[in-house]
Each structure stands twice: as structure tokens, then as C-alpha cells.
């Protein structure tokens, strides 16, 4: 490695989600409409599929690619779901929530004020990925959070 090359590129965090989507071109357009994503780059394969794309949502990168079953790369739609939730922390969760629903996301968990101090909800995108989003609305101590969780779970 030459001394001029940074081992971690500027603007890249340690962890970046890399989503596999059936019809990645449509997924990119959905993320632009739903979450205000900015397309940084897209590399099409000879067959037209997306081999690699990079978007930014706020200050965070998001990688995407089409399904490539021959290489064991499947989307949540092919796998009948995903155990992963991608979380967005945003200044105005109500506005982004409505924007995402208008773009075609479906509600998994209604947006509500939560005991841990966030206004929070969960959506599924049309490509099988689950998203949670929140705006922090109240500082809660660990003790208050524990007490509130016990009340919630007892109800």
C-alpha cells in the first residue's frame, strides 16, 4: 500500500450496510424518494443489473447490489424476509415517516413516543428490508428507562 492511499477512504465509517435488492434500479429510486438518499455512484453489469451502487442518507453511506443467485447473493424477497433492521436517526421523524409511506413503505410498527426517549417506528420497504427511524425527544436515565421498560412489559 502506498503512503498516499488511506486504508479507510475519507467519509467511510467502520460499518456500512450493503443491501441486496431484487430490481436494484427501482430500490435506488425508492430510497431517494422515501429517505432523501443521494446517489453517489452506480456500476451496471453487462446484463443491466446493478453490480454495486453507493447512496448516502444523511451522513451515512449505503451500498446496494442486485441479486446474483449464482453467487449466493439473494434479497430478502427471495429469502422470505430478513432478521436485520436498518436504523435511521433523523431530526424530524414524522416528516420522513410520511415521506417513506408515500413512497411505498408499509408500516410494521406505528410511529409513537417510546419509553427510552425516542419517537420511533418501523417500516418495511418494497424490497423486503426493514427500517426503523427515530427522533430523540427526551433524555432518559438508564434507571428511568429500566423502570419504564418494566412497566411496559408488565402491561
Backbone torsions as a table, in degrees:
resi	resn	phi	psi	omega
1	UNK	NA	130.2	-180.0
2	UNK	-76.5	153.9	-177.4
3	UNK	-64.5	-21.2	-179.5
4	UNK	-77.9	-22.1	-176.3
5	UNK	-87.6	123.4	177.7
6	UNK	-80.4	131.6	-179.2
7	UNK	-64.8	-26.3	172.6
8	UNK	-122.0	119.6	-175.8
9	UNK	-60.6	150.6	175.9
10	UNK	-56.9	133.4	178.0
11	UNK	83.7	1.6	179.9
12	UNK	-102.3	122.9	175.9
13	UNK	-76.4	176.2	179.5
14	UNK	-68.0	-36.0	-178.7
15	UNK	-121.7	129.1	177.0
16	UNK	-131.6	123.2	175.8
17	UNK	-61.9	142.3	177.5
18	UNK	-128.8	102.9	-174.3
19	UNK	-93.8	136.6	172.1
20	UNK	-99.2	126.8	-175.9
21	UNK	-129.2	135.3	168.3
22	UNK	-71.3	126.4	-176.3
23	UNK	62.3	66.8	-176.3
24	UNK	-59.8	-34.4	178.2
25	UNK	-57.4	-44.3	178.4
26	UNK	-67.8	-38.2	179.6
27	UNK	-61.7	-42.7	179.0
28	UNK	-59.1	-46.3	-179.6
29	UNK	-65.2	-38.4	176.8
30	UNK	-61.0	-47.0	-178.0
31	UNK	-64.5	-31.4	175.0
32	UNK	-64.4	-48.0	-178.5
33	UNK	-70.7	-44.9	-173.2
34	UNK	-74.5	-42.6	-171.0
35	UNK	-120.5	5.1	-179.0
36	UNK	69.3	26.5	-179.4
37	UNK	-62.7	146.7	175.1
38	UNK	-108.2	127.3	177.9
39	UNK	-79.0	123.0	179.0
40	UNK	-92.7	-44.4	179.2
41	UNK	-162.7	157.9	178.1
42	UNK	-147.3	128.4	179.5
43	UNK	-115.7	104.9	178.6
44	UNK	-79.1	147.9	174.2
45	UNK	-85.4	165.9	178.7
46	UNK	-56.1	-30.0	-179.9
47	UNK	-85.0	1.5	178.6
48	UNK	96.8	-15.9	177.3
49	UNK	-66.5	158.2	176.4
50	UNK	-85.8	116.7	176.3
51	UNK	-78.8	-36.3	178.2
52	UNK	-162.4	138.3	173.5
53	UNK	-140.9	155.1	175.9
54	UNK	-132.7	128.5	174.4
55	UNK	-117.2	164.8	170.0
56	UNK	-126.7	131.0	171.3
57	UNK	-116.4	111.6	-172.7
58	UNK	62.0	-127.0	-179.4
59	UNK	-97.0	12.3	-173.6
60	UNK	-113.9	135.0	174.9
61	UNK	-80.4	155.9	175.9
62	UNK	-141.7	123.2	176.4
63	UNK	-94.5	148.1	177.0
64	UNK	-141.5	154.9	173.8
65	UNK	-155.0	157.4	173.0
66	UNK	-72.7	167.3	172.6
67	UNK	-67.7	142.8	172.4
68	UNK	-136.4	79.3	-175.5
69	UNK	-55.2	-33.0	179.4
70	UNK	-62.5	-20.9	179.6
71	UNK	-109.7	13.8	178.1
72	UNK	74.7	22.2	-178.0
73	UNK	-106.7	106.1	-174.9
74	UNK	-122.5	149.6	176.8
75	UNK	-85.8	165.7	175.5
76	UNK	-59.7	-28.7	177.9
77	UNK	-64.6	-40.4	178.0
78	UNK	-71.1	-31.8	-177.6
79	UNK	-89.8	-0.7	-178.9
80	UNK	64.7	39.2	175.0
81	UNK	126.1	173.6	179.6
82	UNK	-143.6	141.2	176.9
83	UNK	-84.1	1.5	-173.7
84	UNK	-97.9	138.0	171.7
85	UNK	-118.2	130.8	177.5
86	UNK	-98.0	128.0	-174.1
87	UNK	-105.8	134.5	175.4
88	UNK	-114.3	125.2	171.5
89	UNK	-101.4	119.6	-172.6
90	UNK	-134.8	156.9	-179.9
91	UNK	-69.7	-30.3	-177.6
92	UNK	-136.2	86.7	-174.8
93	UNK	-65.6	-33.0	-179.3
94	UNK	-63.3	-43.3	180.0
95	UNK	-65.0	-46.2	-179.5
96	UNK	-67.4	-37.5	176.9
97	UNK	-55.8	-51.5	-179.3
98	UNK	-65.1	-37.6	178.2
99	UNK	-63.6	-44.0	-179.3
100	UNK	-67.1	-41.6	177.2
101	UNK	-63.1	-41.8	179.5
102	UNK	-64.3	-29.8	179.4
103	UNK	-79.6	-12.0	176.9
104	UNK	122.8	4.3	176.2
105	UNK	-72.7	149.6	178.1
106	UNK	-112.3	145.3	-175.9
107	UNK	-75.6	128.9	173.4
108	UNK	-103.0	-42.5	179.1
109	UNK	-140.0	118.2	-175.9
110	UNK	-56.2	146.9	176.2
111	UNK	-66.7	129.7	-178.5
112	UNK	-158.4	161.0	173.7
113	UNK	-76.8	126.7	-174.2
114	UNK	-107.2	157.2	-176.2
115	UNK	-63.3	-20.0	-178.7
116	UNK	-87.3	1.4	173.2
117	UNK	103.6	4.8	179.3
118	UNK	-111.0	149.6	163.2
119	UNK	-90.2	118.6	-161.7
120	UNK	-141.4	147.0	172.5
121	UNK	-160.5	171.2	179.5
122	UNK	-130.5	140.5	178.6
123	UNK	-129.5	155.0	169.4
124	UNK	-108.4	135.3	175.5
125	UNK	-87.1	166.4	-177.3
126	UNK	-66.6	-5.0	-176.6
127	UNK	-106.4	8.7	174.4
128	UNK	92.3	3.6	179.4
129	UNK	-93.9	139.8	179.1
130	UNK	-97.0	135.7	179.9
131	UNK	-125.1	134.5	167.7
132	UNK	-109.8	153.3	178.0
133	UNK	-146.5	149.3	-176.2
134	UNK	-155.3	154.5	165.5
135	UNK	-122.1	130.7	178.1
136	UNK	-74.7	122.0	-175.5
137	UNK	-116.6	-13.2	-176.1
138	UNK	-156.7	131.3	174.1
139	UNK	-78.4	130.5	-178.0
140	UNK	-128.7	130.9	178.1
141	UNK	-71.5	159.3	176.7
142	UNK	-57.2	-35.8	179.6
143	UNK	-68.2	-44.1	177.6
144	UNK	-62.5	-39.2	179.4
145	UNK	-64.2	-43.6	179.5
146	UNK	-62.9	-44.6	178.6
147	UNK	-62.6	-43.6	-179.8
148	UNK	-65.9	-38.4	178.6
149	UNK	-63.9	-41.9	179.0
150	UNK	-63.5	-39.9	177.2
151	UNK	-63.7	-44.6	179.8
152	UNK	-60.3	-45.7	-176.6
153	UNK	-72.4	-26.3	179.6
154	UNK	-78.7	-22.2	-176.1
155	UNK	-73.3	NA	NA
